[in-house]
């Protein structure tokens, strides 16, 4: 399987995060989606955490010539 951001391509990050946010436990997710592993779920949580951080990237402005 192809990995991207630590999550297998078959692991739908938004779905996993939505189900966890709605109260499903990790154990319930693993039962309902046998192709998921505990590491997949933890990677989804880590991805969601990373995406929630605000970042400011300075963009240099140079005067037009």
C-alpha positions in Angstrom: 0.0 0.0 0.0 1.1 3.5 -0.7 1.7 5.7 2.4 1.1 9.4 2.5 1.7 11.6 5.5 2.1 8.4 7.5 -1.4 7.1 6.5 -2.2 4.4 4.0 -4.0 5.6 0.9 -7.0 3.5 1.8 -7.5 5.3 5.1 -9.9 8.2 4.6 -8.6 10.8 7.0 -11.7 13.0 7.1 -14.0 10.0 7.7 -11.8 8.7 10.5 -11.6 12.1 12.2 -15.4 12.7 11.8 -16.2 9.4 13.3 -13.9 10.0 16.3 -15.3 13.5 16.7 -18.9 12.1 16.8 -17.9 9.8 19.7 -16.8 6.5 18.1 -14.0 4.9 19.9 -10.8 3.6 18.3 -11.9 0.1 19.0 -15.3 0.6 17.3 -13.5 2.0 14.2 -11.1 -0.9 14.1 -14.1 -3.4 14.3 -16.1 -1.5 11.6 -13.2 -0.9 9.3 -11.0 -4.0 9.5 -8.6 -2.6 6.9 -7.6 0.1 9.4 -4.9 -0.4 11.9 -4.5 1.4 15.2 -1.5 3.1 13.7 -3.7 4.4 10.9 -6.1 5.9 13.4 -3.3 7.5 15.4 -1.8 8.9 12.1 -5.2 10.4 11.3 -5.3 12.1 14.7 -1.8 13.4 14.3 -2.6 14.7 10.8 -5.7 16.5 12.2 -3.7 18.0 14.9 -1.0 19.2 12.5 -3.6 20.7 10.2 -5.2 22.6 13.0 -2.1 24.6 13.8 -2.0 28.2 12.6 1.0 29.1 10.7 2.2 32.4 9.5 4.5 32.5 6.6 6.2 35.8 5.9 6.0 36.9 2.3 8.5 39.5 1.4 7.1 42.4 -0.5 9.3 44.2 -2.9 8.4 47.5 -4.5 7.5 47.4 -8.2 10.0 48.8 -10.6 
